[in-house]
């Protein structure tokens, strides 16, 4: 285990993330310009894709970081049976969920029940497929729908805020099942679909298009919200949520409904709208 990863075991995760959030939302021009310039330079942010390419026009660092893309910068795969990549980033891992377990890295795994904070909600995914997408600081930080779905429930699972960078993924056991996260459960025409927004150190802000800010408030117990009957339906490729700074989104699909794109493997660079998976059969209208 490297020194930085080891250090995160003893750092005050929530305090550091709260301080980082204060800086991100500061409307002090000097602070926001310094943060924007630092991140743009260090990580090679491509502002040519942004709807607003002028870094000086953003009132806060968070406004810059959650910036919209210009029209046409990302397009959905034209195959109507293609489930879409939900975000820009890199594949951390993807593949089969084996007897309810999700592969994290060599020697590391966790259960779908742990991830979702609900054993019953995890049952339909027990032998399905998953894809874990890591968003780096340079990436577009809005998460979109792989497929049209109607929101059934959200589950806010409290936890730590370890880094989700490659070193931490290799060394921190059950990392994604330990970090604070928001599991969003959708009903689709092929069955259930889970989208899990995982927070991280300095990256603990999650917002949804239907509820606004979901994390923080940090929690000390699992909190569920039932959206059945509310008619919150999001279309394929529509924005679903966003992160404040980077992090990870995990997609869970039930068994037998879709095959992951053959080109996907660990460390594959991906872009929003590309093919994540292909339905094995055309859903009923």
MOQUIWO-V454158 format. One record per backbone hydrogen bond with DSSP energy under -0.5 kcal/mol. NH is the residue of the N-H (numbers start at 1). CO is the residue of the C=O. If there is no record, write none. Layout:
NH:CO
NH:CO
This chain:
6:2
7:3
8:4
9:5
9:6
10:7
11:7
13:11
16:12
17:13
18:14
19:15
20:16
21:17
22:18
23:19
24:20
25:21
26:23
29:27
32:28
33:29
34:30
35:31
36:32
37:33
38:34
39:35
40:36
41:37
42:38
43:39
44:40
45:40
47:45
49:46
50:47
51:68
52:68
53:51
55:53
57:54
58:55
62:24
64:60
65:61
66:62
67:64
70:49
73:70
77:273
82:79
83:81
83:277
84:146
85:274
89:270
90:134
91:268
92:90
92:132
93:132
95:130
97:128
98:96
98:101
99:97
100:126
101:98
102:110
104:105
104:108
105:108
108:105
110:102
112:100
115:111
116:112
117:113
118:113
122:118
123:119
123:120
125:122
126:123
128:125
129:253
130:95
131:251
132:93
133:131
133:249
134:90
134:132
135:133
135:247
136:134
139:136
143:241
144:86
145:238
149:234
150:187
151:149
151:232
152:185
153:185
154:225
155:183
156:223
157:155
157:181
158:156
160:178
169:165
170:166
171:167
172:168
173:171
175:172
177:174
178:175
179:175
180:160
181:157
182:197
183:155
184:182
184:195
185:153
185:183
186:184
186:193
187:150
188:191
191:188
193:186
194:252
195:184
196:250
197:182
197:195
198:196
198:248
199:180
199:197
201:162
203:200
205:244
206:204
206:215
207:242
208:212
209:240
212:208
214:206
215:206
223:156
225:154
227:152
227:225
228:152
230:227
233:231
234:149
237:145
238:235
240:143
241:143
242:207
243:141
244:205
245:243
247:135
248:198
249:133
250:196
251:131
252:194
253:129
254:192
255:124
257:254
259:278
261:276
264:261
267:91
268:265
270:89
273:85
274:271
276:83
277:83
278:259
279:81
280:257
281:257
